[in-house]
Amino acid sequence: MHQTLPQAAPPAATVPLVSIVICTKDRPRELVRAIESVRACGAMGRTAEIIVVEESDLPTAVTGVRHVSHRRQGGGFGQTRNAGVRFAHAPYIVFFDDDCEAEAGWLERLLAPLEQDATILGVAGSVLVHNCGTIGYAENILGFPGGGLRYVHEARGRTVPTQVLSTCNCAYRREAYLQAGGCPEDPLYRTPGGEDFVLAERIRRLGRCVYVPDAAVYHRPRGSLRSIARWFAGRGRNEILALLSTPDPKSFGAFLLRSSWTVRFVALVGVVFWQPSLIRWLPVCLVVYFAAMLWRYRFARAYASHRRAWWVVPLVKLTMDLGTEVGRWQGLTGLLRSTILPTPAGSPRI
């Protein structure tokens, strides 16, 4: 069941066109840069209502924005985003990360589909990286975060339908957000990446969502294999939670099975057990896997900024996949433990 999102009373002043919600926690320098980039991106950015939701026990006020102190209440990232929306009064709600920088013209391009077509309820913009290392560019080639370079390439400059809207760069009609019940609030969503998936799926059941490649922001990448593995372990845990929250658990469950490395490993063990001599072909299979990944993401060679990272894409992809699988098992065992065993008050379930 969707939670009710109570609304703060609108101010007496003129209601702004757009409210930009930025959730932050212990990143003051990045937050200042993010706000400055929004204000500098164009006329809409200069006049937008910016709502900063700081999840902290010792909040620090931010000037020039509406600052919302949100104590750590155990509701996860969904609760933090919903808290920002409750203080928003504009007809359009934009989500933006505190470690992103907006490109010139970003906000006008992101909101254009909503202003031009009343049937469109949500818009996702592109998320790119710059001034980073090889691993960071490889992340972006693979589509992270927010679709990365892969979505930009596939869109080829066109506004296209989408099923994925990342809260580091997306916009929703406020009434659609409220009708959908907002983000799921669960303390187990400790890593971003699950609550926005469920939110997007809820809103897509109400109407259309599109992707605009020209509405670009630049996101700070993880930049190392260790950080990527930890990030994707969190995403894997969130996928188990999303399976419980999604409006279509059957389809999402089928996706989890198709992409499961545990299923693939069990199948491989079965094949080797049936025909032990096939184990000698495992090195060949690994080479074929790397070659297949390079071929699949060969489009990156057309982009000078990302070209040098193309060679490490298979390694980064494998790190992501294995991290996700570990996280899925952590999420599954955590849910089983919280269901079977009593959880002491105040203790996390995972």
C-alpha positions in Angstrom: 0.0 0.0 0.0 1.3 3.4 -0.9 1.9 5.8 2.0 0.1 9.2 2.2 2.3 12.2 1.5 1.0 15.1 3.6 1.7 18.5 2.1 3.0 21.7 3.6 0.9 24.8 3.1 1.9 26.7 0.0 3.6 30.1 0.5 1.8 33.3 0.0 4.3 34.2 -2.8 3.8 33.2 -6.4 4.2 29.4 -6.8 7.4 28.6 -8.7 7.3 26.6 -11.9 9.7 23.9 -10.6 10.9 22.6 -7.3 14.3 20.9 -7.3 14.8 18.4 -4.4 18.4 17.7 -3.5 19.0 15.1 -0.8 22.3 15.3 1.0 24.3 13.7 3.8 27.7 14.7 5.0 28.9 16.2 1.6 28.8 20.0 2.1 31.4 20.9 -0.5 29.7 18.8 -3.2 26.3 20.3 -2.2 27.5 23.9 -2.7 28.9 23.0 -6.2 25.6 21.3 -7.1 23.5 24.3 -6.1 25.8 26.7 -7.9 25.6 24.6 -11.1 21.8 24.6 -11.0 21.7 28.4 -10.6 24.2 28.8 -13.4 22.5 26.5 -15.9 19.9 29.0 -17.2 17.0 31.2 -16.4 14.9 28.4 -14.9 17.7 27.4 -12.6 18.1 31.0 -11.3 14.4 31.2 -10.3 13.7 27.6 -9.3 12.7 26.6 -5.8 15.6 24.5 -4.4 14.8 22.3 -1.5 17.8 20.7 0.3 16.9 17.8 2.5 19.8 17.2 4.8 19.8 13.8 6.6 21.9 14.6 9.7 21.7 14.8 13.4 23.8 18.0 13.2 22.4 19.8 10.2 24.1 22.9 8.7 21.9 25.5 7.2 22.4 26.3 3.5 21.7 29.9 2.3 19.7 30.7 -0.8 17.6 27.5 -0.6 14.8 26.0 1.4 16.7 23.9 4.0 14.9 20.9 5.5 16.6 19.1 8.4 15.7 15.5 8.3 16.9 13.4 11.2 17.9 9.8 10.6 14.6 8.1 11.1 15.2 4.7 9.5 13.0 5.2 6.5 15.7 4.9 3.9 16.3 7.2 0.9 12.6 7.0 -0.1 11.6 8.7 3.2 14.2 11.5 2.6 13.0 12.2 -1.0 9.3 12.2 0.2 10.3 14.7 2.9 11.6 17.1 0.2 8.4 16.7 -1.9 6.3 17.6 1.0 7.9 21.0 1.1 7.6 21.5 -2.7 4.9 23.6 -4.2 5.7 23.8 -7.9 3.8 21.7 -10.5 7.1 20.0 -11.5 9.4 18.1 -9.1 13.0 17.6 -10.2 15.4 15.3 -8.4 19.1 16.1 -8.5 22.0 14.6 -6.6 24.4 16.5 -4.4 27.4 15.2 -6.3 26.1 16.3 -9.8 26.8 19.3 -11.9 24.2 20.7 -14.3 25.1 21.5 -17.9 24.0 24.8 -19.4 20.4 24.6 -20.5 19.8 21.5 -18.5 16.6 22.5 -16.7 14.8 23.9 -19.8 15.5 20.8 -21.8 14.4 18.5 -19.0 11.1 20.2 -18.5 10.3 20.8 -22.1 8.4 17.5 -22.6 6.2 18.1 -19.5 5.3 21.6 -20.8 4.6 20.4 -24.3 2.6 17.2 -23.7 0.2 16.8 -20.8 0.2 13.0 -21.2 3.9 12.8 -20.2 4.3 12.3 -16.4 8.0 11.9 -16.0 11.2 12.9 -17.8 14.7 11.4 -17.4 17.8 13.3 -18.5 21.2 12.0 -19.3 23.9 11.4 -16.7 27.5 11.6 -17.9 31.0 11.9 -16.3 34.0 14.1 -17.0 37.4 14.8 -15.5 37.7 11.2 -14.1 39.8 8.1 -14.5 39.5 5.1 -16.8 37.3 3.1 -14.4 34.9 6.0 -14.1 34.5 6.3 -17.8 34.0 2.6 -18.1 31.1 2.8 -15.5 29.5 5.4 -17.7 29.9 3.3 -20.9 28.1 0.5 -19.1 25.2 2.8 -18.3 25.8 3.9 -14.8 24.6 6.0 -13.3 21.3 6.9 -14.8 21.9 5.2 -18.2 25.2 6.9 -18.8 26.7 7.0 -22.2 24.8 3.9 -23.3 21.4 5.7 -23.1 22.8 8.8 -24.8 24.1 6.7 -27.7 20.9 4.7 -28.1 18.7 7.8 -28.1 20.7 9.4 -30.9 19.6 12.9 -30.0 15.9 12.0 -29.9 13.4 12.1 -27.0 12.4 8.5 -26.6 10.2 6.5 -24.2 11.9 5.1 -21.1 11.2 2.8 -18.2 14.2 4.0 -16.2 14.2 7.3 -14.3 17.1 7.9 -12.0 16.7 10.4 -9.2 20.1 12.0 -9.9 18.4 13.6 -13.0 14.7 13.4 -13.5 11.4 15.4 -13.3 7.9 14.4 -12.5 4.5 16.1 -12.5 3.8 16.7 -8.8 0.3 15.4 -9.0 1.6 12.1 -10.5 4.2 11.7 -7.8 1.5 12.2 -5.1 -1.0 9.9 -6.9 1.7 7.2 -7.1 2.3 7.4 -3.4 5.9 8.7 -3.8 9.0 6.6 -3.1 8.7 3.4 -1.0 9.9 4.1 2.6 11.9 1.2 4.0 15.0 1.4 6.2 16.6 -1.4 4.1 17.0 1.0 1.1 20.4 2.1 2.5 21.9 2.5 -1.0 20.2 4.6 -3.7 19.0 2.7 -6.7 15.9 0.7 -5.5 13.5 3.3 -4.3 13.6 5.3 -7.6 13.1 2.2 -9.6 9.9 1.4 -7.8 8.8 5.1 -8.0 9.3 5.1 -11.8 7.4 1.9 -12.2 4.5 3.2 -10.2 4.3 6.4 -12.2 4.7 4.6 -15.5 1.5 2.7 -14.7 -0.3 6.1 -14.6 1.1 7.5 -17.8 4.1 8.0 -20.2 7.7 8.7 -19.3 10.4 9.8 -21.7 14.2 10.2 -21.9 15.9 13.5 -23.1 19.6 12.9 -23.9 20.3 16.7 -24.2 19.2 17.4 -20.6 22.6 16.5 -19.2 24.2 16.5 -15.8 27.7 15.3 -14.8 27.9 12.8 -11.9 30.9 11.9 -9.8 31.8 8.2 -10.6 32.9 5.6 -8.0 36.2 5.4 -9.9 37.6 2.1 -8.4 36.7 -1.6 -8.6 36.4 -1.8 -4.8 33.9 1.1 -4.7 32.0 -0.3 -7.6 31.7 -3.7 -6.0 30.4 -2.1 -2.8 28.0 0.1 -4.7 26.5 -2.8 -6.7 26.3 -5.0 -3.6 24.0 -2.3 -2.3 22.0 -2.3 -5.5 21.7 -6.0 -5.3 20.2 -5.8 -1.8 17.8 -3.1 -3.1 16.7 -5.4 -5.9 15.4 -7.9 -3.4 13.5 -5.2 -1.7 12.2 -3.9 -5.0 10.8 -7.4 -5.8 8.5 -6.9 -2.8 7.5 -3.4 -3.7 7.2 -3.5 -7.5 3.7 -3.5 -9.1 4.9 -6.3 -11.4 6.9 -8.8 -9.2 6.5 -11.6 -11.8 8.4 -9.8 -14.5 11.0 -8.4 -12.2 11.5 -11.8 -10.6 12.1 -13.2 -14.1 14.7 -10.5 -14.7 16.5 -11.5 -11.5 16.6 -15.1 -12.5 17.8 -14.3 -16.1 20.6 -12.1 -14.8 21.6 -14.3 -11.8 25.2 -15.5 -11.8 24.3 -18.1 -9.2 21.9 -19.7 -11.8 24.7 -19.5 -14.4 27.2 -21.1 -12.0 24.9 -23.9 -11.1 24.2 -24.6 -14.7 28.0 -24.6 -15.4 28.6 -27.0 -12.6 25.9 -29.3 -13.9 27.5 -29.3 -17.4 31.0 -30.0 -16.1 29.6 -32.8 -13.8 27.8 -34.3 -16.8 30.9 -34.0 -19.0 34.1 -33.4 -16.9 36.3 -33.0 -20.0 34.6 -29.7 -20.8 36.4 -28.0 -17.9 39.4 -27.4 -20.2 37.3 -25.0 -22.2 36.7 -22.6 -19.2 39.6 -20.3 -20.1 38.3 -20.1 -23.7 34.8 -19.2 -22.3 36.4 -16.4 -20.3 38.1 -15.0 -23.4 34.9 -15.3 -25.3 33.1 -13.4 -22.5 35.6 -10.5 -22.6 35.4 -10.4 -26.4 31.6 -10.4 -26.3 31.6 -7.5 -23.9 34.0 -5.4 -26.0 31.9 -6.1 -29.1 28.6 -5.2 -27.2 30.0 -1.9 -26.0 32.0 -1.0 -29.1 29.9 2.2 -29.6 32.1 3.8 -26.9 35.0 4.0 -29.4 33.0 6.7 -31.3 33.3 9.0 -28.2 36.8 10.5 -27.7 36.1 11.2 -24.0 35.3 7.5 -23.3 37.4 5.7 -25.9 40.4 4.9 -23.7 38.1 3.2 -21.2 36.6 0.7 -23.6 39.3 -1.9 -23.0 38.5 -2.2 -19.3 34.7 -2.4 -19.8 34.6 -6.3 -19.4 36.5 -6.1 -16.1 34.2 -3.4 -14.7 31.1 -5.3 -16.0 32.2 -8.5 -14.2 32.8 -6.5 -11.0 29.3 -5.0 -11.2 27.7 -8.4 -11.9 29.5 -10.2 -9.0 28.9 -7.3 -6.6 25.2 -7.4 -7.5 25.0 -11.1 -6.9 26.6 -10.9 -3.5 24.2 -8.1 -2.6 21.2 -10.1 -3.7 22.2 -12.9 -1.4 22.7 -10.5 1.4 19.3 -9.0 0.8 17.6 -12.4 0.6 19.2 -13.8 3.7 18.5 -10.5 5.5 14.8 -10.7 4.7 14.6 -14.3 5.7 16.3 -13.6 9.0 14.1 -10.6 9.7 11.0 -12.8 8.9 12.0 -15.9 10.8 13.9 -14.3 13.8 12.7 -11.5 16.0 14.5 -8.2 15.4 15.5 -6.2 18.5 14.0 -2.7 18.5 16.2 -0.2 16.8 18.3 -2.8 15.0 18.7 -2.9 11.2 17.1 -5.9 9.5 20.2 -6.4 7.3 
